[in-house]
């Protein structure tokens, strides 16, 4: 443990931020998993929103969020076109 007052404060701040970031990152991951399972418009919107929030807060890089959104939309579009083709 640090002896310097400012370092003690910095450790506390880092721990708070780590826990906050973990919650935001976890929420985004959960939303993406749900969207992949459910394949609904609402789940997709929630996942995109969660990724945007994580990027906005600096938890993940904005390009990382963009890549994940792109892959998610691509997967859902592929699944929808496959299900549409099997319904014909």
C-alpha positions in Angstrom: 0.0 0.0 0.0 1.2 3.5 -0.8 2.3 5.9 1.9 1.8 9.1 -0.2 -1.6 10.7 0.3 -2.1 11.5 -3.4 -1.2 7.9 -4.4 -3.7 6.5 -1.9 -6.4 8.7 -3.5 -5.3 7.7 -7.0 -5.6 4.0 -6.0 -9.2 4.6 -4.7 -10.1 6.4 -7.9 -8.7 3.7 -10.1 -10.6 1.0 -8.3 -13.9 3.0 -8.6 -13.3 3.5 -12.3 -12.3 -0.1 -12.8 -15.6 -1.3 -11.3 -17.6 1.2 -13.2 -15.9 0.3 -16.5 -16.4 -3.4 -15.8 -20.2 -2.9 -15.3 -20.5 -0.9 -18.5 -18.4 -3.4 -20.5 -20.4 -6.3 -19.0 -23.7 -4.7 -19.9 -22.6 -4.2 -23.5 -21.4 -7.8 -23.8 -24.7 -9.1 -22.3 -26.7 -6.9 -24.7 -24.8 -8.2 -27.7 -25.2 -11.8 -26.6 -28.9 -11.3 -26.2 -29.2 -9.7 -29.6 -27.4 -12.6 -31.2 -29.7 -15.1 -29.5 -33.1 -13.3 -29.9 -32.4 -11.7 -33.3 -35.1 -9.1 -32.7 -35.1 -5.4 -33.6 -35.4 -4.3 -30.0 -32.5 -6.5 -28.8 -30.4 -5.1 -31.7 -31.2 -1.5 -30.7 -30.3 -2.2 -27.0 -27.0 -3.7 -28.0 -26.1 -0.8 -30.3 -27.1 1.6 -27.5 -25.0 -0.2 -24.9 -21.9 -0.3 -27.3 -22.4 3.4 -28.0 -22.6 4.2 -24.3 -19.4 2.2 -23.6 -17.6 4.0 -26.4 -18.8 7.4 -25.3 -17.6 6.8 -21.7 -14.2 5.7 -23.0 -14.6 2.1 -21.7 -14.0 0.7 -25.2 -12.6 2.5 -28.2 -15.1 3.9 -30.7 -13.7 1.9 -33.5 -14.1 -1.3 -31.4 -17.7 -0.4 -30.8 -18.2 0.3 -34.5 -16.7 -3.1 -35.4 -18.8 -5.0 -32.9 -22.0 -3.2 -34.2 -21.1 -4.0 -37.8 -20.5 -7.6 -37.1 -23.7 -7.9 -35.0 -25.8 -6.3 -37.8 -24.1 -8.5 -40.4 -24.8 -11.7 -38.4 -28.5 -10.7 -37.8 -29.0 -9.8 -41.5 -27.5 -13.1 -42.5 -29.7 -15.1 -40.1 -32.8 -13.2 -41.3 -32.0 -13.8 -45.0 -31.4 -17.5 -44.2 -34.7 -17.8 -42.3 -36.5 -15.9 -45.1 -35.1 -18.3 -47.7 -36.1 -21.3 -45.7 -39.7 -19.9 -45.4 -40.2 -19.8 -49.1 
